[in-house]
């Protein structure tokens, strides 16, 4: 009986090894936890195309929306860890979510096998054109003295504009009135119209308006200026070096991937990020392509852990302070 059991186990291991060697044998689903057309969806589609070529199978995008992106990530985390389901997470789903959503059904640092960072989307501090302050320093002074009379727009709890806005307010000691919208689109429309005073949001959403002069930009929260907005100073140059934040996007898989399968996915993403067309599209959007030392699984794991540690106290403190 022991011999039969041993043969059975060896057969199973052989079959498992063969499956890993021939992976992938069918299309791979990449769950995007936001609506089509948004920044995360755009990044996912940019990298999915060259990843498909590298893997020899189509990487198919599936948009699963809800609860600040946590609905789609929860579903994807519960899929079989066989390499046929991956997900495009971001700073909100894998950094801010634990502090914003009670009863979260996944642990950003423990429920996934990280594949790699896909792109960064810098945050820009923007305001209505008619606001008197001409630089970040004078804007912060006006913001602190104005208190609740200053209106800050954001696209809903769990959105990038919400989380990064709360972090900004916390760092400068401001308490503006938060005005909630159902998305960045209507929030930005009202900012252009002068109905709200300011917001913090991703460069891909605000760059056209900044370039067109319909809103003003005080600073971009990156170490270096963006080629897309060369005249906008960094937060360090503007006097707020501690406000450095990017709405990064990254590929994850359910925990427990076979090592060979994970290696193939990591290699495919690496190939995608080296693809000239993909790099050009990311940069044209104002995004950043991660450096090689920042792009791999180990670096992504450390990023997730640091982001959870960074966002949890800030967002929980803000929630406690809200009446």
N, C-alpha and C positions, 0 to 999 in steps of 0.2 A: 504493500500500500504506500510505503514511504517512497519507493522508487517511482510509482505512478504519480504521486504528488510532485516529486521533484521534476519529472518529465513535463507535467502540466505547467509548473511554474516557469521552467525553461522555455517552453513553447510560447507562453504569454509574454515573456520578456523579449523573445525573438520577434514576435509580432509587433510589440511596442516599438522596438528598435527599427524595424522595417518601416513602420508608419512614420517615424521621425525622419528617417532617411529620405522618404519620398514626399514629405511635406513640402508644399501644399498640393493637395489633389483636387481641390475645389475652391470656389471663390471665398474670400475672407470678408467678413462684415466688420466695418469700422463704425462703431456707434458714436455719433456726434450728439451731445446732450442739449443742443440748442437748435433753433430754427435754421432752415436753409437761408443762405445769404448773409448771415452774421459773420463776425471775424473768425470765430472758431471753426465754423463750417467752411469758410474760404480756405483757411490754412489746411484743414483736413483734405480738401479736394486737391490742393496744390501738391501735397506730399503723396496722396493716394495714387496718383497717376504714375510717377516713377517707381513707387514701391511695387505696383502691379507688374511693371516690366521686369523688375529685379526678381520677383517671386515667381513669375510665370503664371500667375493667376490674378484675376481681377480683385481689387480691393474695393468693395461696394460700400458706399456711405449710407447709413441709416440714421435719420434724424429722430431723436426721441426727446421731446421737450418736457419741461415741468420742474418746479421747485428749485429754481436757480441752477439747473443742470444736474441736480442730484438724482432725479428720476431715471434718466438715461444711464448714469454711472452705476446706480444701484442694480439696474437690470443687467448691464454688461458684466458687473462683478460676479454675478451669480451664474454666468454662462460656464460651460465646460472649459477647463483650461487646456484646450487642445490646439490653440493657435488660430482657430477659425472665427474667433470673436476678439476684437481689440477695441479700444476706445480712445477718443481724443479728449483728454481732460484739460483743465486749465487752473489758473490761480484760484478761482472761486471754488471749483469742485474738489480740489485737492489741497487747498490751503485755508480758505475762509469758512468752508461748509461746516466743520465741526462746531464752530462757535455760533453759527447762525441757525442751524437746524437741530432741534432736539430729537433724539431717537434716530439719528442717522444710522443707516443699516450697513455702513461700511467704514473702515478705518483707512484714511488716505495713505498711511504709512505701512499698513500691514495686510491689506486686502488685495494687493495687486503685485504683479511682476512688472516693474518699470522697463519700458523699452528704450525710450529716449526723448529728449527735448526736441520739439519740432520748430518752434519759432517764438520769438518774443515780440510783444506788442506794447511799446512804450506808452506811458501815461503822460498826458499833457494837462496842465492847469489852465483852463480857459475861462473867459468872462465875456459879458456883453460888451459891445463896442463902446457904449456910452459911459462905461464906468470910468471915473476920473483917474484912478490909480494907474500910473504909467509903468510900474515895475513890480516885481513880486514883493519886495520889502514894503513898499507903500500900500500894496494891496492887503498884505497881512495886517498891517496897522489899522487900515480901514475896516477889515473884517472883524478884528478883535474889538474895536471900539463900537462898531455897528451892531454887534450881537444878533439878536433875533430879527432885526430889521433887514438883514442880508439874507437873500434866498438862495439856497443851494439845490440844484436839480440833480436827481439820480434816477436810474431806470429800474428801480425796485430792489427789494431786499435780496441779497445774494448776487446782484449784478456787479460788474467791475466798477462802474461809476459809484455805486453805493459803498463798497468796501474801501476803495482807494480814497474816496471822499472822507469817510470817517477817519481813516488813518491821517489824512492831511489835517483835518480839524483837530485831532488829538495832539499832533505834533506842534501845531502853532497855538493851541489853547483857545480855539474859537468855538462859538456855539451858534451857528447860523440856523435859520429855519429850513428844515429839509422839505423839499417839494418832490413828491413821488410821481413818476410817470410809468407808463406801461411799456416803455422801451426807450432806447437812446434817441431814436428818430424824433418823436414828439418833444422830448426834452431839449434836443438841439434846436428844433424849430422855434421853441419858445425862447431859447437863449439868443438866437439870431434876432428874434422880434423884440428882445429886451424885456420879456415878461418875467424872467428870472435873472439872477445876477452872475452866477458862476457854476462850474461843475468841473470834475476831473474825469477824464475818459481816454479811451484808446486812440492813438494817433490815426488809425485807419478810419475812425468815425469823424474826426474833427479837422484833419489836415486840409481838406478842400475849402472849408469855411475860413480857416486861418489864412490860407494862401489868397483867398478871394477878398479878405478884409472885412468879412461880415461879423467876425468875432475877434477878440484879441487873445493872444497866448502869453502867459507870464513866464512859464518855464516847462521844460520837459524833464521827466524824472529818470534820466539816464546818466551814466558817467560821461558820455560824449554827446555832442550835438548830432541831431539826425540829418542825414543828407536830404531828406524830404522837407525839412524845415530848418535850413541852416542859420536863419536869423533868430531862432528861438533859443535863448540861453538854457543851459542845464540848471537843475535845481541847486547844484553846488556853486555854479557861477552866480546864481541869483541870491545866494545866501541861505539856502535850506538844504544842506548836503545830506541830512538824515532822511529826507524824503526821496528815496530811490526805489521805484517800483515798476514792475512790468507785468502785464497780463499774459504771461507765458502760456503756450499750448504744448502738450506733450502726449505721447502715445503710451498707453498702459494695456496690460492684459490681465485676465483673472489670475489669481494666485495659483501656482502649481504647474506652470508650463514645463514641458520636457526641455532639458537644457539645449538640445539640438534645435528644437523649434524656436526657442527664444533667440538663439544665436542667429537664425535665419531672419527673424523679424528685425533684430537689431541691425544686421548688415543691410537689409533692404531700406530701412529708414536712413542709415548712413549714406547709402547710394543716392537716395532721394534728395538729401540735403546738399550733395555735391553736384547734383544735376544743374547745369547752367540755367535752364529755363525756369526751374522751380526757384532757384535762388533769386533770379531776376524778378520774378513775380512777387515774392515775399518782400524784397527790398523796395519795389515800386509801391507797395501798399504802406510803406513806412515801418514795416516790421524789421526784426533783426534775425539773422541766421546764427544759431548758436555756434560758438567755437568748439573745436573738436573735444577739448578738455571738459566742456560743459554739456556735451550732447549725449553721452552714454548712460547706461542704466544706473551705475553707481552714483554718478553726479546727479541724476534725476532723483534718486532715492534721498540723497542728502538735501536737495532742494525742497522736496515735499516736507521733510521733517522740519527744516528751518522755517518754511512758510507757515506750517501749522503753529509752530511756536511763536511766530511773529504776529499772526493775525488773531489768535485766540484771546489774549488779554485785551487787545485794542477793541475788538468787536464786542466782547462780553461786557467790558466797562461801558461802552457806548449804550448797549442794551439796558444795562442797569440804570443808566442816567436818563433814559427815555421815560417820560411820565406814563 
